[in-house]
Amino acid sequence: MNRLAEMTCIVTGAAKGIGKSTCQRLAEEGAKVAVTDLDDKEGTAVRDAIRQSGGTAEYWHFDVTDEADVTRAFKEVADHFGQIDVVVNNAGIAGVNKPTDEISADEWREVMDVNVNGVFYCTKAAIPHMRKAGGGSIINMSSIYGIIGAPDIPPTMPRKARFAK
């Protein structure tokens, strides 16, 4: 349908699952897709699949928890495709599966680094490019655990916590 013809879209956490499907759908709509992830094998496979189906895609390896790496990659995407129009902040982790009082500070920081700081760094890096392009869209993905709690995934900071008696 080409609703996104001539737009450049960056998807984080794009190697698998929702990120992969998002990349494929954006490409079907005519977008130039920047597939980004830490998993080079799966990320390049997503890029190759988009290209084989007639779409435009490139792969970038970067870590959303490293602000300098994010800034570098976003500049490379903008230089390669000419602009950045859409960012889908999809990269996220659930964290360790153990009771809250057994989670270490480092395990907690890992979740916050990916799920919170990563979104901030990508948003921050995108804004100057979107201003230059005359606008854009930033889409922040979330799991249901951002709204409800579950005893098996305590680092998601549920509104209501349920404790076993």
C-alpha positions as CSV (number, residue, x, y, z in Angstrom):
1,M,0.0,0.0,0.0
2,N,3.0,2.3,0.4
3,R,1.6,4.4,3.2
4,L,5.2,4.8,4.4
5,A,6.9,5.3,1.1
6,E,10.1,7.4,1.5
7,M,10.0,7.2,5.3
8,T,12.9,5.9,7.3
9,C,11.9,3.7,10.3
10,I,14.2,2.5,13.1
11,V,13.1,-0.5,15.1
12,T,15.0,-1.5,18.2
13,G,15.0,-5.1,19.4
14,A,14.2,-6.0,15.8
15,A,15.8,-9.5,15.4
16,K,12.8,-11.5,16.8
17,G,9.2,-11.5,17.8
18,I,7.3,-8.2,17.7
19,G,10.3,-6.3,16.5
20,K,10.8,-8.6,13.5
21,S,7.1,-8.5,12.6
22,T,7.2,-4.7,12.9
23,C,10.1,-4.4,10.5
24,Q,8.4,-6.7,8.0
25,R,5.1,-4.7,8.1
26,L,6.9,-1.3,7.9
27,A,8.7,-2.6,4.8
28,E,5.5,-3.9,3.3
29,E,4.2,-0.3,3.6
30,G,7.2,1.0,1.7
31,A,9.4,2.2,4.5
32,K,13.2,2.1,4.5
33,V,13.8,0.0,7.6
34,A,16.7,0.2,10.0
35,V,16.7,-3.2,11.7
36,T,18.6,-2.9,15.0
37,D,19.6,-5.4,17.6
38,L,22.5,-7.0,19.5
39,D,21.8,-10.4,17.7
40,D,23.7,-9.9,14.5
41,K,22.7,-13.3,13.0
42,E,19.0,-12.9,13.5
43,G,19.1,-9.1,12.7
44,T,20.8,-9.6,9.4
45,A,18.3,-12.5,8.6
46,V,15.4,-10.0,9.1
47,R,17.2,-7.5,6.8
48,D,17.8,-10.2,4.2
49,A,14.2,-11.4,4.3
50,I,12.9,-7.8,3.8
51,R,15.3,-7.3,0.8
52,Q,14.3,-10.7,-0.7
53,S,10.6,-9.6,-0.6
54,G,11.5,-6.4,-2.4
55,G,11.8,-4.1,0.5
56,T,14.6,-1.7,1.6
57,A,16.4,-2.6,4.8
58,E,19.8,-2.3,6.5
59,Y,21.0,-3.8,9.8
60,W,22.8,-1.9,12.6
61,H,24.3,-3.5,15.7
62,F,24.0,-1.3,18.8
63,D,23.2,-1.5,22.4
64,V,20.3,0.6,23.6
65,T,21.9,0.9,27.1
66,D,24.9,2.8,25.6
67,E,24.0,6.4,24.8
68,A,27.1,6.9,22.6
69,D,26.4,3.8,20.7
70,V,22.8,4.8,20.1
71,T,23.8,8.3,19.0
72,R,26.4,6.8,16.6
73,A,23.9,4.3,15.1
74,F,21.1,6.9,14.6
75,K,23.5,9.2,12.8
76,E,24.6,6.3,10.6
77,V,21.0,5.5,9.8
78,A,20.2,9.2,9.0
79,D,23.4,9.4,6.8
80,H,22.5,6.2,5.0
81,F,18.8,6.7,4.4
82,G,18.8,10.6,4.4
83,Q,16.5,11.1,7.4
84,I,14.7,9.5,10.4
85,D,10.9,9.6,10.4
86,V,9.8,6.9,12.8
87,V,11.4,5.2,15.8
88,V,9.9,2.1,17.3
89,N,11.4,1.6,20.8
90,N,10.8,-2.1,21.0
91,A,13.9,-3.5,22.8
92,G,13.0,-4.7,26.2
93,I,13.7,-7.5,28.7
94,A,11.7,-9.1,31.5
95,G,14.6,-9.5,33.9
96,V,15.3,-12.3,36.3
97,N,12.6,-14.6,37.4
98,K,12.9,-14.6,41.2
99,P,11.2,-13.0,44.2
100,T,11.7,-9.2,44.5
101,D,13.6,-9.5,47.7
102,E,16.2,-11.8,46.1
103,I,16.9,-9.5,43.1
104,S,20.3,-7.9,43.2
105,A,20.9,-4.2,42.5
106,D,22.8,-5.2,39.3
107,E,19.9,-7.3,38.1
108,W,17.5,-4.5,38.7
109,R,19.7,-1.9,37.0
110,E,19.9,-4.2,33.9
111,V,16.1,-4.1,33.5
112,M,16.1,-0.3,34.0
113,D,19.0,0.2,31.6
114,V,17.2,-1.6,28.8
115,N,13.6,-0.8,29.4
116,V,13.8,2.8,30.6
117,N,17.2,4.3,29.8
118,G,17.3,2.6,26.4
119,V,14.0,4.3,25.4
120,F,15.3,7.6,26.7
121,Y,18.6,7.3,24.7
122,C,16.8,6.3,21.5
123,T,14.2,9.1,21.8
124,K,16.9,11.7,22.6
125,A,19.0,10.6,19.6
126,A,16.0,10.6,17.3
127,I,14.6,14.1,18.0
128,P,17.3,16.2,16.3
129,H,17.0,14.0,13.1
130,M,13.2,14.3,13.2
131,R,13.4,18.1,13.7
132,K,15.6,18.2,10.6
133,A,13.1,16.0,8.7
134,G,10.2,18.3,9.7
135,G,8.6,15.9,12.2
136,G,8.2,12.2,13.0
137,S,6.7,9.6,15.2
138,I,8.2,7.8,18.3
139,I,6.4,4.6,19.3
140,N,7.2,3.1,22.7
141,M,6.3,-0.5,23.1
142,S,5.4,-2.0,26.4
143,S,4.3,-5.4,27.7
144,I,1.1,-6.0,29.7
145,Y,3.4,-6.2,32.8
146,G,3.7,-2.4,32.6
147,I,0.1,-2.3,33.7
148,I,-0.5,-5.4,35.8
149,G,1.7,-7.4,38.2
150,A,2.7,-11.0,38.1
151,P,4.5,-13.0,40.7
152,D,6.9,-14.5,38.2
153,I,8.2,-11.2,36.9
154,P,8.7,-8.8,39.8
155,P,11.1,-6.3,38.1
156,T,8.3,-5.0,36.0
157,M,7.1,-2.7,38.8
158,P,3.4,-3.6,38.9
159,R,0.8,-1.1,40.3
160,K,-0.5,-3.8,42.6
161,A,1.8,-6.5,44.0
162,R,0.4,-9.8,45.1
163,F,2.3,-11.7,47.8
164,A,2.0,-15.3,48.7
165,K,1.0,-15.9,52.4
